[in-house]
Amino acid sequence: MTRAARASAEAPAPVTDGLSVLVDEYLEHLRLERGVAANTVTAYSRDLAELAAFARERGVDVVTGIDLALLRDWLWLATERGLARSSVARRAASARGWCAWLTRVGALAADPGARLRAPKPHRALPRVLTQPAITDLLAGLDARAADGDSIAARDSAILELLYASALRVSELVGLDLDRLDRRARTVRVIGKGDRERVVPYGAPAARAIERYLDGARAALLTAAGPTAPATPAVFVGARGGRLGVRAVHRLVASLLADLPGSGPSGPHALRHTAATHLLDGGADLRAVQEFLGHASLGTTQIYTHVSTERLKESYRLAHPRA
């Protein structure tokens, strides 16, 4: 029995100001028992800390005082402050999860969050590059890398692998040498929720990776000097350490800035592009889900909408009776 359940069973009334304690216990449950990703736990921690503060402002300092009306007022206040629909929806998810857990452990007799609703976030279609655009982009990087520039060779390998394996940027920068199987042309990555998957990459990416690992990586480490820390990272920066997420984001954004299309220009655009091109080429939706490391098939289905929109646009442009 958890501390929350014991407190409910043994005490005639909840301990004053126990909201923060119960929030901390729930977050610990998410981290240790559910294996929820660190970024998600951080977001929920921020949301629930604000909910606890809001409750105390309303004179509620015990968990049994939290009801549906208070939760709705909290979300309404967030809407009035101009928070994005996606942020309000995440707050509702945070509150629902916490209240459901409080009910399971016996701290609440009934779940006040079960009927809590929030506006559905607008789900804009992700940016997807056309096949000619991505081909020209990668060909240009390959040409620069062929001149022997170590940075260009690294950047070419990064872009090729992001597109070939549809990696998240965190998965790319976290990639170590022992997780790269050059013979089998696969990478073993740790995705969201600490889920591990093995994904393939093709011949063009293999050539770029071989060129980088067979000379450019060592050249970057040598140029960094003897004080550079030893690192198992596949991709390294100018100082010899593991390349960071921001550096990759800046690189990709600069390369996509002049290409047609609207929407975010970071590394995730290449992941979206790879997923959409797989479906355009006839890949099974379940296979694409495994390839991307999505826990839910519903997350992957956004790419079917992208493919449909692309088909409609082609129809409007090409069909004489569109």
Number of C-alpha atoms within 10 A of each C-alpha: 8 10 13 19 16 13 17 18 13 9 9 8 11 19 13 10 14 15 24 17 12 19 19 14 18 22 20 15 14 19 16 10 9 11 15 17 15 14 11 16 18 11 14 23 17 13 19 22 15 14 23 22 15 18 22 15 10 11 10 18 21 18 21 17 15 20 15 15 11 17 22 17 13 19 23 13 14 16 16 9 9 10 13 14 16 15 19 24 17 19 24 23 18 21 21 20 17 22 22 16 18 24 16 14 16 17 23 20 12 15 21 21 23 13 10 16 15 19 14 11 13 9 8 9 13 19 19 28 21 15 12 8 14 20 11 11 17 18 15 12 20 20 13 16 22 14 10 14 13 21 19 19 26 25 23 27 26 25 22 28 23 24 22 22 23 27 25 23 21 16 18 25 20 21 20 18 15 12 17 17 13 14 7 10 15 17 23 17 23 18 18 19 15 12 13 12 14 16 18 16 19 13 11 15 23 20 15 23 25 14 20 27 18 10 13 21 22 15 17 20 21 15 13 16 12 10 10 14 13 11 14 15 19 22 26 20 17 17 16 24 18 20 18 16 17 11 12 21 15 13 16 21 16 13 14 20 13 9 14 10 13 11 11 14 21 21 26 21 23 28 23 24 23 25 29 25 19 18 17 16 9 8 13 10 17 14 12 21 18 16 18 22 23 16 13 11 14 10 11 20 14 17 25 15 14 23 18 12 13 16 13 13 12 12 13 12 11 10 8 7 7 10
